[in-house]
Amino acid sequence: MQGAAGLVNRAPRRAVRQRAIAFARGTCLHSSMTVAPNDPLRLSAVDMSPRLGKKRYHAALKELQFSLRAIQQAYLFSGDRAVLVFEGWDAAGKGGTIRRISAALDPRSFKVWPIGAPRDYYLDRHYLLRFMERLPPTGAISAFDRSWYGRVLVERVEGLTPDHRWSVAYDEIRDFERMLLRDGTRLVKLFFHITPDVQLKRFEARLRDPLKRWKLTYEDFRNREKWDHYVEAIDDMLARTSTPDAPWHVVPANDKRYARIHALRLVVDALSYGMTLEPVVPDGKVLDAAHRVLDVDDDLIADLRGRTD
């Protein structure tokens, strides 16, 4: 047996886990950017000035990613599930934020769904079907990079769906999300907002970067010509689909570092609320077998048994 030294070696890792748990529970929401159903926030009212320095960004990112790992473990144990909805302007930073979440999680119970225009099979079926088929199973988390909100955004602005069809989608979407919530699925909805000048700079950066040129499309430039129409559609979406149990959170994204941390904090807060994030302890049978077979110290087994009492 290894004796008490084993506990000393594990102490730093346990302290890190405890900090992550405390960080998840203590995270604050920026309520001014959460869309209240009775007082909807319009894009023109969003404060776009927040910025975050590199040092604070990397420290916060590390803690938040630890929190996400603790949350994923808790979901696997409890059977909870969650859906993350990412909407926003082209080049607003949705993908970069999703990558920071993905980097922290086990892909076996975290799935990212990049959503484009419906094709083939789905063209003649209800627009919500392809999203229903991609909902997470028990214990899992799914992230939608664009979502069912395309019905009231791009399909509305580009005239892809008749007015009488997209205009009823607000009620359909609220009903759909109410169904998810009743089924025990947690729902986090984020809209990444940038200003037109920042978007233009990011388009230029993509054009200059050989590894990012693939992201730039003709539609990116065409959509800019309809910016005001999209603003109107987004404001309507925020006002008509933000509910007390499934509110919209507008993320000011002119500064990428601030946007990522703000978004991750919103996700951590929503997914950890009311959860027990302490690491799972094996049951008595597993501990008996571990004590008999593994070369571990008695103090560790005793410590774990104490947590199961």
C-alpha positions, 0 to 999 in steps of 0.5 A: 500500500502507498500510505498517506503520500498518495493523498498528498499527491492528489491534493492539488488535483482535488483543489483544482476540482473544488475551484472549478465547482465553486466557479461554476456555482458562483458564476454571474449572469449579465442580466442586462443582456438577457432578453426579458419576455415582458421587456425585450432587448433590442439589438440597438440597445446592446452595449458593444464596448466590453473587452477582456485582456489576454491574461484574464481571458486565459485564466477564466477559460481554464476555470470554465473548462474545468467547470464544464468537465464537472458538469458533463460528469454530473450529467452522465451520472444523473441522466440530465441532458441539455441543448445549446443553441448558437445563433448570430451574425456571420463571423460573430464567433459562434464556431470559436466559442463552440470549439472552446466548449468541445475542447473541454468535453468528452465527445462520447456525450457531447455532439455539435450539429452544424446546421445548413439549409435543409436537403433532400429528405427534409425538404418535404417534411416539417422543418422541426423534424431534423432537429428532433432527430438530433436531440441528445440522449440521456446524460448528453449535451448537444450544441446546435451551430444555427438551429430551428430559428432559421425559420424566422431569420434567413427563411423570412428575410430571403423569402424562402418561406411564405409569410403565412408559414414563418409567421406561425413558427414563433408559436411552433418554436415556443411549443417545441421548446416547452416540450423539451423543457417538460421532458427534462432537457435544459435549454440555453439560447445564445445570440452573438451580436457584432457591428457591421464594421467588425464583421467586415474586418473579420471577412477581410481577415478570413480572406487573408488567412489561407486556412480560413478562406473556406469560411467566406461565401458569397452569401456572407456579402449578400446578407450584409446588403439586407442587414437592416432586414435581419435586424428587424427579424432578429428583434422580432425573434428575441421578443417573441421567443424569449420565455421565462424558462427559455430566455435569449441571451445576447452576447456582445461579440465585437471582442472575441475573448469577452464573447467566449468567456461571457457565453461559457459563463452563461452555459456553465450557470444554466447547466450547473443550476441545482446540480450536484457537481461533486465527483461521483464516488464508486459504490461499496462493491466497486470500492471492495474490489478496488481495495482487494485488487489495486495497489492503492492506500487504505486512506484513499479507500476510507476517504471514498467510503466516507463520502458514500455514507 
